[in-house]
């Protein structure tokens, strides 16, 4: 097979766009926390890049896409040693191995690594302001290894949740174009479990914890939207009409989600906010991720519009149920990820209910979403409890009050915060 330079260039570009999403997420999350926590919040994203970027090459690719452990179509993960370290360099051989039509395997390694990185980084928003950086770094490696790599194998590597698995009914097979289950349901349920294990921030529900820099939030959302074209259009694995459809659907659904969020916010609270617009961007991007290649642009409007409204409502549930999901990872990524996955049962142009299909596709999508939730939830619970009993999750109450940036990293984002801490120390 000969190298296709056009496809290769497109996939390298897409991988670069997806990698940009994690610094974009750092800005998005960093702007949403208080000024005394912004550096730590951004460091959690960069920490995920560091840890996952290394272990993906060592065993992440192999666990995801090597030979599955167990019966074909039923495996939960692939053999981590089969292509450990990318097969000792075999993937980089000049003779070359190719994915699909003329794409070198090593390019796909880079593309898939960026997905793993952003998934882990997403979880950090649920536990902002209050956890040990070292514990987070260990969690990043364990969660990627025990939850992300297995789910990517199950969905995209021919495992349990793929079209080679048992959840195929007639013409209805699992659809996850770019990561509704693998990325967003996975990260969203992990965020909920960790928020419950770690506990609430001091003052949660009684003190104002407003975003300290809304321009950061909007810039981060813009970078996420830009990078998401690599995420979704890149998942077409070609510079062709399928990529074009994913691009258009990504734009359309995201725009509709902004409207859905702002209308809900205006009716409920009386104001349409910049934070709501930025959050609507992310909700729309999340929802269209599993559906980008399988719905029409008109269908994408409904996917996005409903996602924006659902997530705008869902972010308030943490106050009702008393869990401290600091930056609404559950309300956006879990809720919009679930809706996007289920929406294919209605809007998939091949087997969806609104396109002449029956309820089979909806049933398939519900099953794979449920399995992903249970798997990721149990894995995160075990990891979280083990780390709580060994390393511990929480920083001291004093450090949390004075500011995690100064206490953990010996830095502050803003000089006035450092001066305030010094004055407080002198007075005490």
C-alpha positions as CSV (number, residue, x, y, z in Angstrom):
1,X,0.0,0.0,0.0
2,X,1.3,3.4,-0.9
3,X,1.4,6.5,1.3
4,X,-1.5,8.9,0.8
5,X,0.1,12.3,1.5
6,X,-3.2,14.1,1.5
7,X,-4.8,11.9,4.1
8,X,-1.6,11.9,6.2
9,X,-1.4,15.7,6.1
10,X,-5.0,16.0,7.1
11,X,-4.6,13.6,10.0
12,X,-1.4,15.3,11.3
13,X,-3.3,18.6,11.2
14,X,-6.3,17.0,13.0
15,X,-4.0,15.6,15.7
16,X,-2.5,19.0,16.2
17,X,-5.9,20.6,16.5
18,X,-7.0,18.1,19.1
19,X,-3.8,18.6,21.1
20,X,-4.6,22.3,21.1
21,X,-7.8,21.5,22.9
22,X,-6.1,20.7,26.2
23,X,-4.5,24.1,26.6
24,X,-7.8,25.5,25.5
25,X,-9.5,23.5,28.3
26,X,-6.9,24.9,30.7
27,X,-8.0,28.4,29.8
28,X,-11.7,27.5,30.0
29,X,-11.3,25.9,33.4
30,X,-8.7,28.4,34.6
31,X,-11.1,31.3,34.0
32,X,-13.9,29.6,35.8
33,X,-12.1,29.2,39.2
34,X,-11.2,31.9,41.7
35,X,-8.0,33.9,41.2
36,X,-6.2,32.0,43.9
37,X,-6.6,28.7,42.1
38,X,-6.1,29.4,38.4
39,X,-2.6,28.1,38.0
40,X,-3.3,24.8,39.8
41,X,-6.4,24.4,37.5
42,X,-4.3,24.9,34.4
43,X,-1.5,22.7,35.7
44,X,-4.0,19.8,36.1
45,X,-4.5,20.0,32.3
46,X,-0.8,20.3,31.5
47,X,-0.1,17.5,34.0
48,X,-2.6,15.2,32.1
49,X,-0.7,16.0,28.9
50,X,2.6,15.0,30.5
51,X,1.5,11.7,32.0
52,X,-0.8,10.5,29.2
53,X,1.6,11.6,26.5
54,X,4.2,9.3,27.8
55,X,2.2,6.2,28.8
56,X,0.2,6.2,25.6
57,X,3.3,5.4,23.6
58,X,4.4,2.8,26.2
59,X,1.2,0.8,26.6
60,X,-1.8,3.0,25.8
61,X,-1.8,2.3,22.0
62,X,-1.3,-1.4,22.6
63,X,-4.1,-1.6,25.2
64,X,-6.4,0.1,22.8
65,X,-5.7,-1.4,19.4
66,X,-3.6,-4.5,19.7
67,X,-5.2,-8.0,19.8
68,X,-8.0,-8.1,22.2
69,X,-7.7,-10.2,25.4
70,X,-10.6,-12.7,25.3
71,X,-13.1,-13.8,22.7
72,X,-13.4,-11.6,19.5
73,X,-16.0,-9.0,19.9
74,X,-16.2,-9.4,23.7
75,X,-12.9,-8.2,24.8
76,X,-12.6,-5.3,27.4
77,X,-9.0,-4.4,26.5
78,X,-6.1,-5.3,24.2
79,X,-2.8,-6.9,25.1
80,X,-0.6,-4.0,26.6
81,X,2.6,-5.9,25.8
82,X,1.9,-6.8,22.2
83,X,2.9,-3.4,20.9
84,X,4.5,-2.0,24.1
85,X,6.6,1.0,23.2
86,X,5.0,0.9,19.8
87,X,6.3,-2.5,19.1
88,X,9.9,-1.6,19.9
89,X,9.8,0.9,17.0
90,X,8.2,-1.5,14.5
91,X,5.4,1.0,13.9
92,X,8.0,3.6,12.7
93,X,9.6,1.1,10.3
94,X,10.4,2.6,6.9
95,X,8.5,-0.2,5.3
96,X,5.5,1.2,7.1
97,X,2.2,-0.1,8.3
98,X,-0.9,1.6,7.2
99,X,-4.4,2.3,8.6
100,X,-7.1,2.4,6.0
101,X,-6.0,3.9,2.7
102,X,-2.4,5.0,3.0
103,X,-2.3,6.4,6.5
104,X,0.8,5.4,8.5
105,X,0.0,3.8,11.8
106,X,2.3,6.1,13.6
107,X,0.2,9.1,12.5
108,X,-2.9,7.4,14.0
109,X,-0.9,6.8,17.2
110,X,-0.5,10.6,17.5
111,X,-4.1,11.3,16.7
112,X,-5.4,8.8,19.2
113,X,-3.0,10.0,22.0
114,X,-4.5,13.5,21.9
115,X,-8.0,12.0,22.6
116,X,-6.7,10.2,25.6
117,X,-5.0,13.4,26.9
118,X,-8.1,15.6,26.7
119,X,-10.4,12.9,28.3
120,X,-8.3,12.7,31.4
121,X,-7.9,16.5,31.6
122,X,-11.7,17.0,31.4
123,X,-12.2,15.2,34.7
124,X,-10.1,17.7,36.6
125,X,-12.8,20.4,36.5
126,X,-15.0,18.5,39.0
127,X,-12.4,18.6,41.7
128,X,-11.0,22.1,41.3
129,X,-9.5,24.1,44.2
130,X,-8.9,21.3,46.7
131,X,-6.8,18.2,45.7
132,X,-3.1,17.4,45.9
133,X,-1.3,17.8,42.6
134,X,0.7,14.6,43.1
135,X,-2.5,12.5,43.7
136,X,-4.0,14.0,40.5
137,X,-0.9,13.0,38.5
138,X,-1.1,9.4,39.7
139,X,-4.8,9.4,39.1
140,X,-4.3,10.6,35.5
141,X,-2.1,7.6,34.7
142,X,-4.3,5.1,36.4
143,X,-7.5,6.4,34.9
144,X,-6.1,6.5,31.4
145,X,-4.8,2.9,31.8
146,X,-7.8,1.3,33.5
147,X,-10.7,3.3,32.0
148,X,-9.8,5.2,28.9
149,X,-7.7,2.6,27.1
150,X,-10.1,-0.2,27.7
151,X,-13.1,1.8,26.6
152,X,-11.3,2.9,23.4
153,X,-10.6,-0.7,22.7
154,X,-14.2,-1.7,23.4
155,X,-15.7,1.0,21.1
156,X,-13.0,1.5,18.4
157,X,-10.8,-1.5,18.7
158,X,-13.2,-4.3,18.0
159,X,-14.2,-5.0,21.6
160,X,-17.4,-5.3,23.5
161,X,-19.1,-2.1,22.5
162,X,-18.1,-2.1,18.8
163,X,-20.0,-3.3,15.8
164,X,-18.2,-6.6,16.2
165,X,-19.7,-7.1,19.7
166,X,-23.0,-8.5,20.9
167,X,-25.0,-5.3,20.9
168,X,-26.0,-5.5,17.2
169,X,-29.7,-5.8,16.4
170,X,-30.5,-6.2,12.7
171,X,-29.2,-3.1,11.0
172,X,-28.6,-1.3,14.3
173,X,-25.1,-1.4,15.5
174,X,-23.3,0.8,18.1
175,X,-22.4,4.3,16.7
176,X,-19.8,6.5,18.4
177,X,-18.2,8.6,15.7
178,X,-15.7,10.5,17.8
179,X,-16.1,9.7,21.5
180,X,-19.5,10.1,23.1
181,X,-18.9,7.0,25.3
182,X,-15.1,6.8,25.2
183,X,-14.5,10.5,26.0
184,X,-17.5,12.3,27.4
185,X,-19.5,9.7,29.3
186,X,-16.3,8.3,30.6
187,X,-15.0,11.6,31.8
188,X,-18.4,12.8,33.1
189,X,-19.2,9.7,35.3
190,X,-15.6,9.8,36.6
191,X,-16.1,13.4,37.5
192,X,-19.2,12.6,39.5
193,X,-17.5,9.7,41.3
194,X,-14.4,11.8,42.2
195,X,-16.5,14.8,43.3
196,X,-18.3,12.5,45.8
197,X,-15.1,10.8,47.0
198,X,-13.1,14.1,47.4
199,X,-16.0,16.0,49.0
200,X,-17.1,19.6,48.8
201,X,-14.9,22.7,48.7
202,X,-14.9,24.7,51.9
203,X,-17.7,27.2,51.7
204,X,-19.5,25.4,48.9
205,X,-23.2,26.6,48.8
206,X,-22.6,29.4,51.3
207,X,-19.8,31.5,49.8
208,X,-19.6,33.0,46.3
209,X,-17.3,31.0,44.0
210,X,-17.7,33.0,40.8
211,X,-15.4,32.7,37.8
212,X,-12.5,35.1,38.2
213,X,-11.8,35.8,34.5
214,X,-14.7,35.4,32.0
215,X,-12.6,36.5,29.0
216,X,-10.4,33.4,29.7
217,X,-13.5,31.3,29.7
218,X,-14.7,32.6,26.4
219,X,-11.2,32.3,24.8
220,X,-10.9,28.8,26.1
221,X,-14.3,27.9,24.6
222,X,-13.2,29.4,21.3
223,X,-10.0,27.3,21.3
224,X,-12.0,24.2,22.1
225,X,-14.4,24.8,19.3
226,X,-11.5,25.4,16.9
227,X,-9.7,22.2,18.0
228,X,-12.9,20.2,17.9
229,X,-12.8,20.3,14.1
230,X,-9.8,18.0,14.4
231,X,-11.7,15.9,17.0
232,X,-14.8,15.3,14.8
233,X,-13.8,16.0,11.2
234,X,-10.5,14.2,11.8
235,X,-12.4,11.1,12.9
236,X,-13.6,10.7,9.3
237,X,-10.0,9.6,8.6
238,X,-9.9,11.4,5.3
239,X,-10.1,14.9,3.7
240,X,-13.4,14.1,2.0
241,X,-17.2,14.6,2.2
242,X,-17.5,12.6,5.4
243,X,-15.1,15.1,7.1
244,X,-17.0,17.9,5.6
245,X,-20.3,16.6,7.0
246,X,-18.7,16.2,10.4
247,X,-17.3,19.8,10.2
248,X,-20.7,21.3,9.2
249,X,-22.5,19.3,11.9
250,X,-20.0,20.3,14.5
251,X,-20.5,24.0,13.7
252,X,-24.3,23.8,13.4
253,X,-24.9,21.8,16.6
254,X,-22.6,24.1,18.6
255,X,-24.3,27.2,17.4
256,X,-27.7,25.7,18.2
257,X,-26.5,24.7,21.7
258,X,-25.5,28.3,22.5
259,X,-29.1,29.3,21.6
260,X,-30.5,26.5,23.7
261,X,-28.4,27.4,26.7
262,X,-29.0,31.1,26.5
263,X,-32.8,30.8,26.1
264,X,-33.0,28.5,29.1
265,X,-30.8,30.8,31.1
266,X,-32.9,33.8,30.2
267,X,-36.2,32.2,31.0
268,X,-34.9,30.7,34.3
269,X,-32.6,33.5,35.6
270,X,-33.6,36.6,33.6
271,X,-30.2,37.0,32.0
272,X,-28.2,35.5,29.1
273,X,-24.6,35.4,30.3
274,X,-21.2,35.1,28.7
275,X,-20.5,32.1,30.9
276,X,-23.7,30.5,29.6
277,X,-22.6,31.1,26.0
278,X,-19.2,29.6,26.6
279,X,-20.8,26.6,28.4
280,X,-23.3,26.2,25.5
281,X,-20.4,25.9,23.1
282,X,-19.0,23.0,25.0
283,X,-22.3,21.3,25.5
284,X,-23.0,21.4,21.8
285,X,-19.5,20.1,20.9
286,X,-19.9,17.3,23.4
287,X,-23.3,16.2,22.1
288,X,-22.4,16.2,18.4
289,X,-19.2,14.2,19.0
290,X,-20.8,10.7,18.8
291,X,-23.2,11.8,16.0
292,X,-21.1,14.1,13.8
293,X,-20.8,11.6,10.9
294,X,-24.3,10.1,11.1
295,X,-26.8,12.9,11.3
296,X,-27.9,15.5,8.8
297,X,-27.1,19.2,9.4
298,X,-30.8,19.8,10.3
299,X,-30.6,16.9,12.7
300,X,-27.5,18.5,14.2
301,X,-29.5,21.6,15.0
302,X,-31.9,19.6,17.2
303,X,-29.0,17.6,18.8
304,X,-27.3,20.9,19.7
305,X,-30.4,22.8,20.7
306,X,-31.6,20.1,23.1
307,X,-28.0,19.6,24.5
308,X,-27.8,23.3,25.4
309,X,-31.1,23.3,27.2
310,X,-30.5,20.0,29.0
311,X,-27.0,21.0,30.2
312,X,-28.2,24.5,31.3
313,X,-30.7,22.8,33.5
314,X,-28.4,20.0,34.7
315,X,-25.6,22.3,36.0
316,X,-27.9,23.3,38.8
317,X,-28.5,19.8,40.0
318,X,-25.3,19.8,42.1
319,X,-26.9,22.3,44.5
320,X,-30.1,20.2,44.7
321,X,-28.3,16.9,45.3
322,X,-25.3,18.4,47.3
323,X,-22.3,17.2,45.3
324,X,-19.6,19.7,44.5
325,X,-18.8,19.4,40.7
326,X,-16.8,22.5,40.7
327,X,-16.8,23.4,37.0
328,X,-19.9,21.4,35.9
329,X,-18.2,18.5,34.2
330,X,-21.2,16.3,35.1
331,X,-23.8,18.8,33.9
332,X,-22.1,19.3,30.6
333,X,-20.0,16.3,29.6
334,X,-22.1,13.5,31.2
335,X,-25.5,14.9,30.3
336,X,-24.6,16.2,26.9
337,X,-22.6,13.1,26.2
338,X,-25.5,10.9,27.1
339,X,-27.9,12.9,25.0
340,X,-25.6,12.9,22.0
341,X,-25.2,9.1,22.2
342,X,-28.9,8.6,22.6
343,X,-29.8,11.2,19.9
344,X,-28.5,8.8,17.2
345,X,-31.5,6.6,18.0
346,X,-33.7,9.4,16.7
347,X,-31.5,11.3,14.2
348,X,-29.2,8.8,12.6
349,X,-29.9,9.0,8.9
350,X,-29.4,5.3,8.4
351,X,-31.3,3.6,11.2
352,X,-32.8,6.5,13.3
353,X,-36.4,6.5,14.3
354,X,-37.1,9.8,12.5
355,X,-35.6,8.4,9.3
356,X,-37.7,5.3,8.8
357,X,-36.0,3.2,11.4
358,X,-37.4,1.6,14.6
359,X,-36.4,1.7,18.2
360,X,-33.5,-0.7,17.7
361,X,-30.8,2.0,17.3
362,X,-32.1,3.8,20.3
363,X,-31.9,0.6,22.3
364,X,-28.4,-0.1,21.1
365,X,-27.2,3.4,22.0
366,X,-28.8,3.2,25.5
367,X,-27.1,-0.1,26.2
368,X,-23.6,1.1,25.2
369,X,-24.1,4.3,27.2
370,X,-25.1,2.3,30.2
371,X,-22.2,-0.1,29.9
372,X,-19.8,2.8,29.5
373,X,-21.2,4.5,32.6
374,X,-21.0,1.4,34.8
375,X,-17.5,0.5,33.6
376,X,-16.0,3.9,34.1
377,X,-17.9,4.5,37.3
378,X,-16.7,1.3,39.0
379,X,-13.1,1.8,37.8
380,X,-13.0,5.4,39.0
381,X,-14.5,4.4,42.3
382,X,-11.8,1.8,42.9
383,X,-9.0,4.2,41.9
384,X,-10.4,7.1,43.9
385,X,-10.8,5.1,47.1
386,X,-7.4,3.5,46.8
387,X,-5.7,6.9,46.3
388,X,-7.8,8.4,49.2
389,X,-6.5,5.6,51.5
390,X,-2.9,5.9,50.4
391,X,-1.8,9.3,49.1
392,X,-4.9,11.2,50.2
393,X,-6.8,13.6,48.0
394,X,-7.3,16.8,50.0
395,X,-4.9,19.6,50.6
396,X,-5.1,21.2,54.1
397,X,-8.0,23.5,54.9
398,X,-5.5,26.3,55.5
399,X,-4.0,25.8,52.0
400,X,-7.5,25.7,50.5
401,X,-8.5,29.0,52.2
402,X,-5.2,30.8,51.4
403,X,-5.1,29.6,47.8
404,X,-3.9,26.3,46.3
405,X,-1.7,28.1,43.8
406,X,0.6,29.5,46.5
407,X,0.4,26.5,48.8
408,X,1.1,23.8,46.2
409,X,3.0,25.5,43.4
410,X,4.6,28.5,45.3
411,X,3.2,30.8,42.6
412,X,0.3,33.1,42.1
413,X,-1.3,34.2,38.9
414,X,-1.7,37.8,40.1
415,X,0.6,39.8,42.3
416,X,-2.2,41.2,44.4
417,X,-3.1,37.7,45.6
418,X,0.5,37.2,46.7
419,X,0.6,40.5,48.5
420,X,-2.7,39.7,50.3
421,X,-1.3,36.4,51.5
422,X,1.8,38.1,52.9
423,X,-0.2,40.7,54.7
424,X,-2.5,38.0,56.1
425,X,0.6,36.0,57.4
426,X,2.1,39.1,59.0
427,X,-1.1,40.0,60.8
428,X,-1.5,36.5,62.1
